[in-house]
Amino acid sequence: MANNQLIQGASKVNKKFLDVGEAVGKGLAMSQGNVGGQRYVNPRVAENKAIQSRVNKYMDRMKTDQDFTGFSESETSSMRGFLMNKRMEYAAAAKIAASSQDNTSEEYLEAVDIMQGVNNSFTNLASSLGSYKKGKLDYAQGQRSGSFSDGADPVNASNTAAMYGFYDDDNDDSTKNIGGKDAAFKISSGGDLSFDINGKDVSYNQISPLPLKDFKLGISLLKGNETAYTTGKRQSSSSLDLYRMQLEQTLQDPDSVQSMIFDFNDELKTTDLQDGITSGALNMDQARDIFIDRMVNSRNEVSLQGYNRRVSQSQAAYNLSQQRVIDAAAKRRALKDSGNNGSPDPSKKPGYTVDELKQAAKVLNISEKDASSPENMAAIKKLIDETKK
């Protein structure tokens, strides 16, 4: 559950990517306001983060995995009672089967079925307990690493926390009305686990897994916009149509849509979509369609910005070249007027003024800090030499 690739992905989504919100301007202008001087946080996001905080606080008090994967007294009592009752049931059926003179009689066959059912329930219970312990450990690790989506359904998130005993973080019984840590599991006659949550008997097998943050898709979208910007090519209508089709295919999974909207808000500016989903004004399909429209607009806008940037740089390079030609002609005239035929002195190496270096570096979009590297300096000097020819 705590996938390492997903966890590592969190560290990759940073400000090195183009800020999509800035790139698309009005197309992605969201209601990102502050409330009471504090940054607005969607209620669903806030609730999921609160659950994560409680789990992590609980984990901080644990010294080993065994501290929280062990079973409570009530759970141990449930297992003990289940095993004793099933053994008695098995013994009674075995006694009937042993005393039967006819192995084809209804009484005998019913007793054998009971014995087989008890054996199956023991096997099922062992499997259920193993799955529960592993699920609890994976859940704790997932919350610790921040792998779960902030857009997870709050009811499912709360039920999952209660089911694994992480909801009431300080044992003060303040959350007892929703089960809290005291919501120990019960064992059905077939060996399945269930939990009393909000007065409902919830089967462990019916709890949906919490969705994960889709770092792979988020990084892909951000890198795609960055590439569209740096290549400096305008997007054609056909390329935008193709991009839309790719998004529609990629975002078929509602969990992926949910993750983009709730987990990448800082990069993709989706506060209004978060609020629409949380309030019920938007369903996931509607939010998906709006999100795809915005991403297509975003791709078009960033490619246009990149194109304008490339044109501006090309024009600056041309202007620099023309100015070098004019300066060289003026220098030759001045030398001729002074009696020098303008031939270069072979004993002197070509020199570069500070202004020449700065201007060439600006054309090449190289910062002053990076200009001193051998590779960048060679490129700067090469541009100056070419413009002097």
N, C-alpha and C positions, 0 to 999 in steps of 0.2 A: 504493500500500500504506500509506503514511504519511498517512492521511486527516486533513486539517486539522481537520475537525469533531470527529473522535474525539480528536485531540490536545488541542484546546481544552476538550473535555469534562472532562478530568482536573481542571482548575482549578475546575470548577463543583461537583464533589462534595465539599462541605465541611461544617463543623459547623453551617451555617445551617439545615440540614434537621433535623427531629426525629430524635433517636437512636432508631431502631426497636428496638434491643435493650433499651433502658430501657423503652420503651413497652409491650412485650409481656411483660415480666417473665419468669415461669417458662416461658412459651411459647418464648422464644428463649434460655434459659439454656444457654450452651455451655461446653465445656471450654476456656476461654480462659486457662489457667494459665500460669505462668512456669516455665521450666526452667533450673535453675542461676542463678536471679536474672535471666535474660534472657527477653524476650518470645518465646513459642513461635512458630516458623515452620514451616509444613508442608514436608516434604522436596521435594515437586514445585515449590512456590513458590520455595524456596531455590535449587534447581538452575536454574530459569529466570532468577532474578535474578543468579545467578553467571555465566550465559552472557551476559546483558545487560551485566554489569560488564566482562567480558573484551572484548566487542565495543567498548564505549565507550573502554576503555583503548587498544585498538588504534587506534581512530579518532582519539584525541587525538594520536597520533604522526604522523598523516597531515597533510600540508600542503594537498593538493588531492584532489579526487575521483579524479583520474587515478592517484594513488598506490596506490589499492586496487582500481580497476576495470581496471587493466592486467593483462596475463597474465604468469604466471611463466615461467621458462626452460623448464621441462618441458612446460608447456602450449603454449608457442610451438613447441617441438620437435614435439609431437604434431600441431599444425596443419600444420607444414611437412611432416612425414612423410606425413600424410593427403593433402595436396594433391599431393605428388610421386607418390605411389602411384596416386592417381586419374587424374592426367594421363597416366601411363604406361598405365593401363588404358584410358583414352579413346583414346590414340594407337594402341594395338594394335587396338582395335575399329574405329577409323576406317580403319586400313590394310586390314583385312579387308573392310569395306564398300566401300571405294574399288576394291578389286581384283575384287569380285564382278561377274559379268556378268549375273546374274539377281536383280533386285530383289525377287523373290518367294521366293527360296530361303531355307531354314531358316537357313543360315549367315549370310546378309545380315540377315535379320530379328533374329537373335540379337545380331549386332554392333550394330545400331541400338538395340536395347533396352539394351545395355550403355552406349552413349554417352548415351542419355537418362537412364539411372540415375545416371551420373556427374554429369550436369548437375543432376539433382534433388538429389543429395547435397550439391553445392556450395550450392545454394539453401537447403537445409535447414540446413546448417552455418552459413551466414550468419545465418539466422533464429535458430538456437539460441544463437549467440554473442551476438547483440543482446539476446535475451531474458535470457540469463545475466547480462550486464553490468547491465542494467536491474534485474533481480531482486536482484543484489548491492547495488546502490545503494539500492534501496527497503528492503531488509533492514537495512542499516546505519542508514538514517534512521529506520526503525521502532523499532529498538532504542534509538537515541539519544533518541527522543521518548517511549519507554515505551508504544508503541501495542499491542504484542503481549501477549496474555493470559498471566498468571502460571500459568494452568492448562493451558498447552500440553503435549501429550504429551512427556515428557522425551526419548524416543528420537528423535522427529521433530525436536524442538528442537536436540538435539545433532547429528543428521545434517545439518540445515540450516546450522548454524554451521560444521561441518566442510566442507560442500560449498562454502560461500562463502569458506572460508579464514580463519575467525575463531575457531576453537576454541582453538588453542594461542596465547595472546596474547603470549608472550615468546620464541617460537622456540627453546625449550629442549628440544623433542622429547619433553616429558614426557607428551604425549597422543598420541604417534605410533601407539599401539595402536588408536585409534579414528579414525585418519586425520589429525586435526589440520590444520594449515595446509599440510602436505605432500600432502594428498589432492587432487592436481591432477586435472583432468578428462581423460577419455579420449574418443576419437571413434569411434563405430561406423561400419560401412561405409556406413550410410545418412545419416551426418552428424549423428546424435544424440549428446548428451553423457551421460557416465556417470561415476561416482566409485567408487573402492574404499574402502568404509567397513566396518570390522570384517570384512574379508575377503570382503565381498559386493559385487557389482557393482550399484550403485544408479543407476537411470536418473534424469536430471534431471527428466524429465517425470512421473516417478512420485512425486516428493517432494510431499507435501501442503502447501499454504500454511499458515503459522502463523496460528491464529485471533487476531482482534483483540479488545481490550477493548470491550465493548458499553456505552459511556458513555451512549448515548441511552436504552437500556432501564433502566440503573441509575438515572439521574437521574429517569426517569419514575416508577419505583417509589417512590423517596424523596419526590418531590414529591407523589405521590398520597397517601402517609401523612400528609404535612404538611398537605395540604388537608383530609383527613378529620379531623384534629385541630382545625384553626383554624375550620372551619365549625360545630363544636359540635353535630353531629347524629349520633344513634346509627344504626348500620348495620342495616338490616333483613336478614332471612334471604334475601330475594330479591336485594338489592343485593350481598350477600356471594357468593351463587351466581353472579351475573353477573360479579363480579370474578374468581372462580375460573375461569370459562369464558374470560375475557380472558387470564388468565395461561397457561392451557393452550394457547391459540392462539398467544400471543406466544412461549412457550418450546418451540415445536416443534423449533427448531434446537438441536442439542446444544451447539454453540459458545456460544450465548447462555446456556444453563444453566451451562455450565462457567465462563463469564465472571462470572456473578452469584455463583457459589460461591467462585471463587478470586480475583477482582479487587475484590470489595466486602465482604470479610470484616469490615472495621472498622465498616461501617455495618449489615450484615445478619447478622453473627455466625454464620458457617457453618464454624467450625473442625472440628466433628465430621463434617460432610459432606465437607470436604476430605480428612480422614484416611480416611474410609470409601472414597472413590474411589481415593486413592493406594494403600491397602492391598489393594484389590480386594474389600473387603467389600460395597461398593455399586457397581452399575453406574450409568451416567448417567441411565437411565430411573427407577431407584429414587430416586436423589438428587433428580431433578426433582420427583417426587411429594411427597417430604418437604418440599422447598423451597416448593412451592405451598401445602401445608397451613400452613406457618409464616407465609407472607405473608398468607394469608387471616385467620389468627388475629391477626396483627399489625394488619391493617386494622380488625378488630373492636375490638381493645384500644385503639388510638389514638383511634378515634371515641368510645369510651366515656369515655376520659380527657378528650377535648375537650368532650363533653356535660356531664360533671361540672364542668368548669371554667366553662362558660357558666352552668350553674345556680347555681354558687357566686357568680359575679359578679352575676347578676340578683338573688339574695337580698341581696347586700351593697348593691346600689343601692336596693332596696326598704327595707332597714333604714335607710339614710341618709336616704331621703325621709321615712320615718316620724319619725325623730329630728328632722328639720328642722321638721316640723309641730308636734311637741311643743314644741320650743324656741321657735318663733314664737308659739305660744299662751301660753307662760309669759312671754315678753317683753311681749306685749300686756297680760296681767294685771298685770305689774309696772308698766307705764306707766300703766295705769288707776288702780292703787292710789296712784300718785304724783301723780295729778291730770292727767296727760297722756292725751288720748283715744286715743292710739296712732296718730294720723295721721302719715305720714312727712313730714319736712321737705323741701319741694321744692328748697331751696337746697343740699342735700347729695346727693352722688352715692353710690350703693350701694358699700359696701366689703366686702372679703373678708379674713377672718382667715387666718393661716398654717395653722391646723389645718383650716379649711374647704378650703383649696386642696389640702392634702396628702391629705385624706380623699377628695375628689372625684377627684384624680389616681389614687389607689389603685383606686377603683371602675372607672375607665376603663382601668386597666392601663397607665398612662403613668408612666415612670420620672421621678425628680427631674431627671435630666440633660436629658430631652426635654421636660419640662413648660414650660420657658421659651420655647419656640418660639411665635410668634403663633398658629399654627393650634391647637396643643394647649392653650394658655392660654385661647383663646376657647371651646374645648369644655369645659374645666374650669369656667369661669365660667358657661357656659350651664347646666350640670348643677346648680350651686349655686343659680342664679336660679330654675330650675324647681322645685327642692325647697322654695324659700321661698314659692312662690305658694300 
